[in-house]
Amino acid sequence: MSGRKRPVGALLLTHGAGGHKDQPALVAVEAAVAPLPVRRMNFPYRDLGPKRPPDRAPKLIAAIEEEAASFCAEVRVRPPRLALGGRSMGGRMCSMAVAEGLPAAALVLIAYPLHPPGRPDRLRIEHLPAIEVPCLFVSGTRDPFGTPEELREATSVIPGPVTHHTVDGKGHDLKGVDAPVAEVIRDWLRAL
């Protein structure tokens, strides 16, 4: 592997379980990282209606793989230069896709759902040791899906470089901090 750094060439963003590609947090990230090409994607179940539950992980991961290939072809970026990520479930599915071998430059994981609320015994971390790309985890100090301490401990098994950014006093929705979170993501991507 050459020691030459290859900058991130594009960013694919996914929504959370109840979200949508046009949610303000994802729109803010797209605006902050401009002129970097960004695609905000909906998972297939979201396009079927607002009340549909998420599909199972294999279908969600397949959707990410398909969208990543299409986006890379459209903007003429090699897959290893594409950063992936998103909010909550979407970010988790991106991390699982990368762990399963989807090429990526980095992972941007906003409000990563480490465990179901009130169930710290049910960690969602089996795939983390297979992630070798740089990862940014942005989370609130009051997130019921995982405390900053739980997240730091759980992500210590990731072989790639891991950066944590904690937003004081915020929960899983990170309400009211879209712009500052987007700036953190922009600065982190630019520093890669």
MOSULVEN-V758587 format. One line per field, one symbol per residue. psi: psi as a letter, one per 30 degrees, with the letter a starting at -180 (. if undefined). A space follows every 50 residues. Layout:
psi: ???
//
This chain:
psi: klgkkjlkflkkklllegalfgkeeeeeeeeefkgkkkkkkkleeefflf gklllleeeeeeeeeeeeeeeeeeghkkefgkklaakceeeeeeeeeeef gkklelkjjkhkielkkgiffikigefefgjglkkkkkllfgjfgkleee eeeefffkelkkkkkkjkgkaefhkggeeeeeeeeeeeeff.
//
